[in-house]
Amino acid sequence: MKAMLVTIITVVFNDKENIRKTIESVINQSVERWEYIVVDGGSTDGTLDIILEYQDRITKIISETDKGIFNAMNKGVRQATGQWINFMNSGDFFYSDTVIEDVFNGLPHLNNVSLIYGDKVTDGIHVPAVPPRNAIESGGFFACHQSMFFRAPISYKENFQILSDFELILRLYADKTRSFIYTPNIICNYADGGFSSVVRWRTRLERYYCLFRYIGVRAVVRSLIFTFFNKFRS
């Protein structure tokens, strides 16, 4: 862990009510080697003023307009020099001050691993991650994006307006030379209802396209069946 650098990236736009707790959850991490990049989309509500209060603890601050959340996330990625990248976007925060240290001290063998994932807490409820294959091939997420550590380098395909995060995970999943590994730690407190959780026709279209491209027709069919039965039960 001492030789490993972890990059944490926070993306924010006009969220002065929540940005402080996110920043403090990052800068209070017990791990020795980390860097912190904050990407602000040109906030006008005082968010940037709060960010600047912590500028001596933040490695890089970017504040400018962007072309959407994944464009902003890519801006952070391009500045990252860490071996592992975590996104802790505004409103979400690490579950404890020792999360990063606990994760990496408990996982000594990571040579062929592209993604580390763990649990989350939402509305005070512990939500465990699920086996990746079952979730992915049904068109869903197996863990919260903020509860993931990605091996660098990564990039988001910005032509996906909503599910670029899902596309990235599928792309990594399809690489059979590398694996995903679970850590039995709660990584974050996650404010549910994020950008990718919105259900609309564009979301479904991007999901089915990604499933078809990286897994095949069977995954699209499985996802359609899963969606139908979930809708029927609700």
C-alpha positions in Angstrom: 0.0 0.0 0.0 2.8 2.4 0.8 4.2 2.1 -2.8 0.7 2.5 -4.4 -0.9 5.8 -5.3 -4.7 6.1 -5.4 -6.4 8.9 -7.2 -9.8 10.1 -6.0 -11.8 12.3 -8.4 -14.8 14.4 -7.4 -17.1 15.9 -10.1 -19.5 18.6 -9.0 -21.8 21.3 -10.4 -23.7 23.8 -8.2 -23.9 21.6 -5.1 -22.7 23.8 -2.2 -25.0 21.9 0.2 -23.1 18.7 -0.2 -19.6 19.3 -1.6 -18.0 20.0 1.8 -18.8 16.6 3.3 -17.5 14.9 0.1 -14.2 16.7 0.2 -13.7 16.1 3.9 -14.3 12.4 3.5 -11.5 12.3 1.0 -8.9 14.5 2.6 -9.4 12.7 5.9 -8.5 9.3 4.5 -5.8 7.6 6.6 -3.9 6.2 3.6 -0.4 7.7 3.1 -0.3 8.1 -0.7 -3.2 9.5 -2.5 -4.0 12.4 -4.9 -7.3 14.3 -5.1 -8.7 15.9 -8.2 -11.9 18.0 -8.1 -13.6 18.9 -11.4 -16.2 21.7 -11.1 -18.4 22.4 -14.0 -18.3 26.1 -13.6 -20.6 26.4 -10.5 -22.2 29.7 -9.8 -23.8 29.0 -6.4 -20.8 29.3 -4.2 -19.6 25.7 -4.6 -16.2 26.8 -6.0 -15.7 29.0 -3.0 -16.0 26.0 -0.7 -13.7 24.0 -2.9 -11.0 26.7 -2.7 -11.1 26.6 1.1 -9.4 23.2 0.8 -7.1 24.0 -2.1 -4.0 23.2 0.0 -5.3 19.6 0.4 -6.5 19.1 -3.2 -3.9 18.1 -5.8 -5.7 19.6 -8.8 -8.8 21.8 -9.1 -10.4 22.2 -12.5 -13.3 24.7 -12.8 -14.8 25.2 -16.3 -17.9 24.3 -18.3 -18.1 20.8 -19.6 -20.1 18.7 -22.0 -21.7 16.5 -19.4 -20.8 14.3 -16.4 -18.7 11.8 -18.4 -16.8 14.6 -20.1 -16.0 16.0 -16.6 -15.0 12.6 -15.3 -12.6 12.2 -18.3 -11.1 15.5 -17.5 -10.2 14.2 -14.0 -8.9 10.9 -15.4 -6.6 12.7 -17.8 -5.0 14.5 -14.8 -4.7 11.3 -12.7 -1.3 9.7 -12.0 -2.5 7.0 -9.6 -2.5 3.3 -10.2 -6.1 3.1 -9.1 -9.0 5.6 -9.6 -12.1 6.1 -7.5 -14.9 8.5 -8.3 -16.4 10.1 -5.2 -18.8 12.6 -6.7 -20.4 15.4 -4.8 -23.1 14.3 -2.4 -21.4 10.9 -1.8 -18.7 10.2 0.7 -16.4 7.5 2.0 -18.0 5.3 4.7 -15.0 5.8 7.1 -11.7 7.5 7.2 -9.9 4.2 6.8 -11.7 2.9 3.7 -8.9 3.1 1.2 -6.3 1.7 3.6 -8.7 -1.2 4.6 -9.4 -2.1 0.9 -5.8 -2.2 -0.3 -4.3 -3.7 2.8 -6.8 -6.6 2.5 -6.0 -7.2 -1.2 -2.3 -7.9 -1.6 -2.4 -9.7 -5.0 -3.8 -7.4 -7.7 -1.6 -8.1 -10.8 -4.5 -9.2 -13.1 -7.3 -7.2 -11.5 -8.9 -4.3 -13.4 -11.6 -3.4 -10.9 -12.1 -3.7 -7.2 -15.6 -3.3 -5.8 -17.3 -3.3 -2.4 -20.6 -2.4 -0.7 -22.5 0.8 -0.1 -24.8 2.4 2.4 -27.9 4.2 1.0 -30.5 5.9 3.3 -28.8 4.2 6.3 -29.2 0.7 4.8 -26.2 -1.5 4.0 -26.5 -2.7 0.4 -24.1 -5.5 -0.4 -22.6 -5.9 -3.9 -23.8 -8.9 -5.9 -21.9 -11.3 -8.2 -20.9 -9.3 -11.3 -21.9 -11.9 -13.9 -25.5 -12.2 -12.7 -26.0 -8.4 -12.6 -24.1 -7.5 -15.8 -25.7 -10.1 -18.0 -29.2 -8.9 -16.8 -28.3 -5.4 -17.8 -27.7 -4.0 -14.3 -24.9 -2.8 -11.9 -23.5 -5.2 -9.4 -22.1 -2.4 -7.2 -22.2 1.3 -6.9 -19.9 3.2 -9.1 -18.5 5.1 -6.1 -17.8 1.8 -4.5 -15.4 0.8 -7.3 -11.6 1.3 -7.7 -10.5 1.1 -11.4 -7.0 0.2 -12.5 -5.6 3.1 -14.5 -5.8 4.0 -17.3 -9.5 4.2 -18.1 -11.7 6.4 -20.1 -15.4 7.0 -20.6 -17.0 7.0 -24.1 -18.8 10.3 -24.2 -21.0 9.4 -27.0 -23.0 7.4 -24.4 -25.1 10.1 -22.8 -26.3 8.2 -19.8 -24.7 4.8 -19.5 -21.1 5.5 -20.2 -20.3 4.1 -16.8 -22.1 0.8 -17.6 -20.3 0.7 -21.0 -16.9 1.0 -19.2 -17.7 -1.8 -16.8 -18.8 -4.0 -19.7 -15.7 -3.2 -21.6 -13.5 -4.3 -18.7 -15.7 -7.3 -18.0 -15.2 -8.5 -21.6 -11.4 -8.5 -21.2 -10.9 -12.1 -20.0 -7.2 -11.5 -19.3 -8.3 -9.5 -16.2 -10.7 -10.0 -13.4 -12.9 -8.1 -10.9 -12.3 -8.7 -7.2 -14.7 -8.1 -4.3 -13.6 -6.5 -1.0 -15.9 -7.1 2.0 -15.8 -3.5 3.0 -18.5 -0.7 2.8 -16.9 1.8 0.5 -19.3 4.7 0.5 -22.4 6.4 1.5 -24.3 6.9 -1.7 -27.1 9.3 -2.4 -29.4 7.3 -4.6 -31.0 8.7 -7.7 -27.8 9.5 -9.7 -27.6 10.3 -13.4 -27.5 6.8 -14.6 -30.4 5.7 -12.5 -32.9 7.6 -14.6 -35.1 5.3 -16.6 -36.0 6.4 -20.1 -35.8 5.2 -23.6 -32.3 6.4 -24.2 -31.1 4.5 -21.1 -32.6 1.3 -22.4 -31.2 1.8 -25.9 -27.7 2.3 -24.6 -28.0 -0.6 -22.2 -29.1 -3.1 -24.9 -26.5 -1.8 -27.4 -23.7 -2.3 -24.8 -24.9 -5.8 -23.9 -25.1 -6.8 -27.5 -21.7 -5.5 -28.3 -19.8 -7.0 -25.5 -21.7 -10.1 -24.6 -24.2 -10.9 -27.4 -27.9 -11.5 -28.1 -28.4 -13.8 -25.1 -27.6 -10.9 -22.7 -30.1 -8.6 -24.4 -32.8 -11.2 -24.2 -32.0 -11.9 -20.5 -32.1 -8.2 -19.8 -35.5 -7.8 -21.5 -36.9 -10.8 -19.5 -35.5 -9.4 -16.3 -37.0 -5.9 -17.0 -40.4 -7.4 -17.9 -40.6 -9.5 -14.7 -39.5 -6.7 -12.5 -42.1 -4.4 -14.0 -44.8 -7.1 -13.7 -43.9 -7.7 -10.0 -44.1 -3.9 -9.2 
